[in-house]
Amino acid sequence: MSKPIVALIYDFDNTLSTRDMQEFTFIPALGMTPSEFWNNCDSLAHERNMDHILAYMYLMAQKAHEKGIDLSPASLRKMGEQVEFFDGVTDWFKRINDYGAQLGLEVRHYIISCGLKHMIEGCPIGHEFYNVFACDYLYNDKGEIMWPSVAINYTSKTQFLYRINKGVEDVGEHKKLNMYMPQSQRVVPFENMIYIGDGLTDVPSMKLTRQRGGYAIGVYRNPQDASYLVKEDRVDFYVPGNYTEGSAMDVAMKAIFQRISARQRFKELSESSYNAAKGHN
């Protein structure tokens, strides 16, 4: 029998990384401060009635062209190498994978982010993820940006929870995603999902995950930064951005794993006893 799959689904910026990914290399290369760049994005979105994610993607492409900065996939991956993470993140994956294996669980790590896919893939932990769902550009044969190919905002994040649930992880495939699929055929049940995020863009995904029986963990740098996640009962745990062994995040995740494992064991024992009784009739 295959092991039950548990999906840890992370936002990226300010959840795993200590700042927005563009702030480590790209924005400094423009000669701008992070507040200047993001304020420009906000202004553009309001003035042109744009989705904020599309506004920042457009502004990145425009400013990069003006400054002669390469935004090819290879260049974005190179920028990703400079992303910095909360304490314990770099060795978190092996530790939590090993703990899950002890409980008979297969752990898969996913990213659902409004940030840039290639930058995440190039970061020091990029190889740890089963899949990365994030924003991306369509390029021409010369490696020049033509159009956004994927733009993920706070509501569209929920689409990717269903992709993980059904095992339909090709972003270009929409028919299978929207067709009915029996629960028995779904790859990752919602009750085996744990969503980890830090702010407003994560609320719809946290809500959906918990409504379907899964779990949500809020991450903060300062307790007051996202206290609404607690006030509005959006999360099961609210912990500092610290992934070291014995941290609140570590303890919370292991507690969830224990609960999932116990539920799986209960289900297996129940089915076994039912089948045994049925065999005697």
CORJOCOR-V584407 format. One record per residue. N is the residue number from 1. RES is the residue in three letters. SS is DSSP state (helix for helix, strand for strand, loop for the rest). D_CENTER is the distance of its C-alpha to the mean C-alpha in Angstrom with 1 decimal. Layout:
N,RES,SS,D_CENTER ; N,RES,SS,D_CENTER
//
This chain:
1,MET,loop,28.3 ; 2,SER,loop,24.7 ; 3,LYS,loop,22.4 ; 4,PRO,strand,20.0 ; 5,ILE,strand,16.4 ; 6,VAL,strand,13.9 ; 7,ALA,strand,10.2 ; 8,LEU,strand,8.0 ; 9,ILE,strand,4.5 ; 10,TYR,strand,3.0 ; 11,ASP,loop,3.6 ; 12,PHE,loop,6.0 ; 13,ASP,strand,9.4 ; 14,ASN,loop,11.4 ; 15,THR,loop,8.9 ; 16,LEU,loop,9.5 ; 17,SER,strand,11.8 ; 18,THR,loop,14.8 ; 19,ARG,loop,15.1 ; 20,ASP,loop,13.8 ; 21,MET,helix,13.8 ; 22,GLN,helix,16.9 ; 23,GLU,helix,18.9 ; 24,PHE,loop,19.6 ; 25,THR,loop,21.6 ; 26,PHE,helix,21.5 ; 27,ILE,helix,22.7 ; 28,PRO,helix,25.3 ; 29,ALA,helix,26.6 ; 30,LEU,helix,27.3 ; 31,GLY,loop,29.4 ; 32,MET,loop,27.5 ; 33,THR,loop,26.0 ; 34,PRO,helix,22.4 ; 35,SER,helix,24.0 ; 36,GLU,helix,26.3 ; 37,PHE,helix,23.6 ; 38,TRP,helix,21.4 ; 39,ASN,helix,24.6 ; 40,ASN,helix,25.6 ; 41,CYS,helix,22.5 ; 42,ASP,helix,23.2 ; 43,SER,helix,26.8 ; 44,LEU,helix,26.2 ; 45,ALA,helix,24.0 ; 46,HIS,helix,26.7 ; 47,GLU,helix,29.6 ; 48,ARG,helix,28.5 ; 49,ASN,loop,26.8 ; 50,MET,loop,23.6 ; 51,ASP,loop,19.9 ; 52,HIS,helix,18.6 ; 53,ILE,helix,15.9 ; 54,LEU,helix,18.8 ; 55,ALA,helix,21.0 ; 56,TYR,helix,19.0 ; 57,MET,helix,18.7 ; 58,TYR,helix,22.4 ; 59,LEU,helix,23.4 ; 60,MET,helix,21.7 ; 61,ALA,helix,23.7 ; 62,GLN,helix,26.8 ; 63,LYS,helix,26.9 ; 64,ALA,helix,26.2 ; 65,HIS,helix,29.1 ; 66,GLU,helix,31.3 ; 67,LYS,helix,30.8 ; 68,GLY,loop,30.8 ; 69,ILE,loop,27.3 ; 70,ASP,loop,25.9 ; 71,LEU,loop,22.4 ; 72,SER,loop,22.7 ; 73,PRO,helix,19.8 ; 74,ALA,helix,21.7 ; 75,SER,helix,22.2 ; 76,LEU,helix,18.6 ; 77,ARG,helix,17.8 ; 78,LYS,helix,20.7 ; 79,MET,helix,19.4 ; 80,GLY,helix,16.1 ; 81,GLU,loop,18.4 ; 82,GLN,loop,19.3 ; 83,VAL,loop,16.0 ; 84,GLU,loop,16.6 ; 85,PHE,strand,14.6 ; 86,PHE,loop,15.5 ; 87,ASP,strand,18.1 ; 88,GLY,loop,17.5 ; 89,VAL,helix,14.1 ; 90,THR,helix,15.9 ; 91,ASP,helix,17.6 ; 92,TRP,helix,15.2 ; 93,PHE,helix,14.0 ; 94,LYS,helix,17.6 ; 95,ARG,helix,18.7 ; 96,ILE,helix,16.3 ; 97,ASN,helix,16.8 ; 98,ASP,helix,20.5 ; 99,TYR,helix,20.6 ; 100,GLY,helix,18.9 ; 101,ALA,helix,21.5 ; 102,GLN,helix,24.3 ; 103,LEU,loop,23.4 ; 104,GLY,loop,23.5 ; 105,LEU,strand,19.7 ; 106,GLU,strand,17.7 ; 107,VAL,strand,14.3 ; 108,ARG,strand,11.5 ; 109,HIS,strand,8.3 ; 110,TYR,strand,5.4 ; 111,ILE,strand,3.0 ; 112,ILE,strand,3.2 ; 113,SER,strand,5.4 ; 114,CYS,strand,9.1 ; 115,GLY,strand,10.1 ; 116,LEU,strand,11.9 ; 117,LYS,helix,11.1 ; 118,HIS,helix,14.3 ; 119,MET,helix,13.9 ; 120,ILE,helix,10.7 ; 121,GLU,helix,12.7 ; 122,GLY,helix,15.6 ; 123,CYS,loop,14.5 ; 124,PRO,loop,16.0 ; 125,ILE,loop,13.1 ; 126,GLY,helix,12.1 ; 127,HIS,helix,14.1 ; 128,GLU,helix,12.3 ; 129,PHE,loop,9.6 ; 130,TYR,loop,10.9 ; 131,ASN,strand,9.3 ; 132,VAL,strand,7.5 ; 133,PHE,strand,7.3 ; 134,ALA,strand,8.5 ; 135,CYS,strand,11.9 ; 136,ASP,strand,15.0 ; 137,TYR,strand,18.8 ; 138,LEU,strand,21.6 ; 139,TYR,strand,24.2 ; 140,ASN,loop,27.9 ; 141,ASP,loop,30.0 ; 142,LYS,loop,30.6 ; 143,GLY,loop,26.9 ; 144,GLU,loop,27.2 ; 145,ILE,strand,24.6 ; 146,MET,strand,25.8 ; 147,TRP,strand,23.2 ; 148,PRO,strand,19.5 ; 149,SER,strand,18.4 ; 150,VAL,strand,14.9 ; 151,ALA,loop,14.1 ; 152,ILE,loop,11.1 ; 153,ASN,loop,12.1 ; 154,TYR,loop,11.4 ; 155,THR,loop,13.3 ; 156,SER,loop,12.3 ; 157,LYS,helix,8.7 ; 158,THR,helix,10.6 ; 159,GLN,helix,12.1 ; 160,PHE,helix,9.3 ; 161,LEU,helix,9.5 ; 162,TYR,helix,13.0 ; 163,ARG,helix,12.6 ; 164,ILE,helix,11.1 ; 165,ASN,helix,13.9 ; 166,LYS,helix,16.5 ; 167,GLY,loop,15.7 ; 168,VAL,loop,16.1 ; 169,GLU,loop,13.5 ; 170,ASP,loop,15.9 ; 171,VAL,loop,14.9 ; 172,GLY,loop,18.6 ; 173,GLU,loop,19.5 ; 174,HIS,loop,19.9 ; 175,LYS,helix,23.0 ; 176,LYS,helix,21.7 ; 177,LEU,helix,18.6 ; 178,ASN,helix,21.1 ; 179,MET,loop,23.8 ; 180,TYR,loop,24.5 ; 181,MET,loop,23.4 ; 182,PRO,loop,25.0 ; 183,GLN,helix,22.9 ; 184,SER,helix,24.5 ; 185,GLN,helix,23.1 ; 186,ARG,loop,19.4 ; 187,VAL,loop,17.5 ; 188,VAL,loop,15.1 ; 189,PRO,loop,16.7 ; 190,PHE,helix,14.8 ; 191,GLU,helix,16.7 ; 192,ASN,helix,15.0 ; 193,MET,strand,11.4 ; 194,ILE,strand,10.0 ; 195,TYR,strand,7.4 ; 196,ILE,strand,7.1 ; 197,GLY,strand,7.6 ; 198,ASP,loop,10.7 ; 199,GLY,loop,12.4 ; 200,LEU,helix,13.8 ; 201,THR,helix,11.1 ; 202,ASP,helix,9.1 ; 203,VAL,helix,12.5 ; 204,PRO,helix,12.8 ; 205,SER,helix,9.7 ; 206,MET,helix,11.1 ; 207,LYS,helix,14.5 ; 208,LEU,helix,14.0 ; 209,THR,helix,12.5 ; 210,ARG,helix,15.4 ; 211,GLN,helix,17.9 ; 212,ARG,loop,17.5 ; 213,GLY,loop,18.0 ; 214,GLY,loop,14.7 ; 215,TYR,strand,13.6 ; 216,ALA,strand,11.7 ; 217,ILE,strand,11.9 ; 218,GLY,strand,12.5 ; 219,VAL,strand,12.6 ; 220,TYR,strand,15.5 ; 221,ARG,loop,17.8 ; 222,ASN,loop,20.7 ; 223,PRO,helix,21.2 ; 224,GLN,helix,22.4 ; 225,ASP,helix,19.4 ; 226,ALA,helix,17.6 ; 227,SER,loop,20.3 ; 228,TYR,helix,19.9 ; 229,LEU,helix,17.0 ; 230,VAL,helix,19.8 ; 231,LYS,helix,22.6 ; 232,GLU,loop,21.1 ; 233,ASP,loop,20.0 ; 234,ARG,loop,16.3 ; 235,VAL,loop,15.3 ; 236,ASP,loop,17.0 ; 237,PHE,strand,16.8 ; 238,TYR,strand,16.7 ; 239,VAL,strand,16.8 ; 240,PRO,strand,17.3 ; 241,GLY,loop,15.0 ; 242,ASN,strand,16.8 ; 243,TYR,loop,15.7 ; 244,THR,loop,19.2 ; 245,GLU,loop,21.1 ; 246,GLY,loop,22.7 ; 247,SER,loop,20.4 ; 248,ALA,helix,19.5 ; 249,MET,helix,15.9 ; 250,ASP,helix,17.5 ; 251,VAL,helix,20.0 ; 252,ALA,helix,17.7 ; 253,MET,helix,15.5 ; 254,LYS,helix,18.8 ; 255,ALA,helix,20.3 ; 256,ILE,helix,17.7 ; 257,PHE,helix,18.2 ; 258,GLN,helix,21.9 ; 259,ARG,helix,21.8 ; 260,ILE,helix,20.0 ; 261,SER,helix,22.5 ; 262,ALA,helix,25.4 ; 263,ARG,helix,24.6 ; 264,GLN,helix,24.4 ; 265,ARG,helix,27.7 ; 266,PHE,helix,29.3 ; 267,LYS,helix,28.5 ; 268,GLU,helix,30.0 ; 269,LEU,helix,33.1 ; 270,SER,helix,33.6 ; 271,GLU,helix,33.5 ; 272,SER,helix,35.7 ; 273,SER,helix,38.3 ; 274,TYR,helix,38.3 ; 275,ASN,helix,38.9 ; 276,ALA,helix,41.6 ; 277,ALA,helix,43.4 ; 278,LYS,helix,43.1 ; 279,GLY,helix,44.7 ; 280,HIS,loop,47.7 ; 281,ASN,loop,48.5
//
